[in-house]
């Protein structure tokens, strides 16, 4: 059975500068909180390396560092869910 083409189909190109570009020239950029969260991780790691080894403040910083990748993952999943829902 042949697949029917819908008239309102669109092509998607994923890129480096923008997250996705549609064949209708609509551009989707990656969310700004994701960029901020990704830049904060190295800053926290540098801060922890300069603190007194084994101190309470260093442990608090390491706790923040351990939560950061989960936050980045949640931001990505939320963005992808919203984008795919919009496209569908």
Secondary structure, DSSP 8 states (H G I E B T S, - for coil): ------TT---EEE-SSSSEEETTS-EE---HHHHHHHHHHHHHHHHHHHS-TT-HHHHHHHHHHHHHHHHHHHHHHHHHHHHHHHH-
